[in-house]
Amino acid sequence: MPVTIAALEDQHARALALNDDRAAAECAYALAIRHRDAGNTETARQFARQALEIAHRLPSQTLSDVASDRQAVGDVPLPELFHDGVVAARLADLLTEAGDPDAR
């Protein structure tokens, strides 16, 4: 049974409440993609910015720091290596304002 966007938003809120930055970043990443796919561009942009902001705070010194423990969140496949550089690259269309490639 597919995970609804509302259920994924609940999962994201729980991760934030528990200060689980890894889960919150992964959920925000998934929500950015799900909202983009649903045509909710502004909401997708908000979650993309949040995913990048949280991912930037995550440890990334070693391969084990960035290796994904989960294959997918909310029916969205996660990158094998989850860090701010990958998040920025995968969500670049949402992190860049139209006509301004430097806006992030």
N, C-alpha and C positions, 0 to 999 in steps of 0.2 A: 504494500500500500504506500503510495507516494506521501512524502512529508509535505504538509502545507506550509506556505509562507508564514502563516500565523503561528504554527507550531515551531518553526525555526526561529521566529522572533522571540517566542517564549524561551526557547533554549538559549538564545543569545542573552536575554535579560538575566536568566539564572547564572550564566557564566560571568557576567559583569558583577552581579550581586555577590558572587563567591570570590571575586578577584582572581578568576582563572583566566589570565590574559591569553594563554594559548587557545583555549576553547572560544573565548570571545572574539579573537582575531579570525579564527577559522569560520565561526558563524557569521561574522560581519562580511567576510569574503564570499561565503555562500549566498548570503542575503543580497549582496551587490549583484551577483550573477543572476539570481532568481528574479530580482526586481527588474534588472535590465531586460531579461528574457520576457517578462510580463509587460514591458513597455512603460514601466514606472521609472523613467530616467532620473529624475531629481532624487527620489528615494534611493535609487541604486548608487548615485553619486555620493550621497551621505554615508551609506554603508561602506563604499569603497574607500572614502577618506578615513573612516573609523578603522577599517581593517588595516590600512597602511600605518596609521598612527600607533595602533596597538602592536602590530608586527614589528615596528621599529624599536619598541621597548623589549622585545623578546631576546633572550640570549641567542647569539649566532656565531660563537667562537669556534665551535666544533661541528662536525657532520652530524653527530647525535643531537646537537641542539636544534638543528633545522630539519631533521628527518621527520616526516609526518608519521604519526602513530595510527592515523585513520586514513582509509582510502577515500572516504566521501563524508560530507556533512550535508544534511538536508537534500539528498539526491544530487549534490554537486561534487564531482570528483575534485579531490585536493591535489595540488602538486606534490610530487615525491619529496621535494625540499621546499619547506614553507618558511620564507623569510621576507623581509621588506622589499628586497630587490625583485623577487619573483612576484610578490603581490603587486608592486608597481607596474611590472611588465604585463602581467595578465589583466590588470584592470586599467591599463593606460587610457583606453577610450573614455572611461568614466572619471579619471583623475585629471584630464586635460579639458579645459574649457574650449568650446568651439572657437576656432580662429586664434587661439593663444596657446601654442605648444609649451610655453614655459609656466603656465598656470597650474600649480599643484599645491 
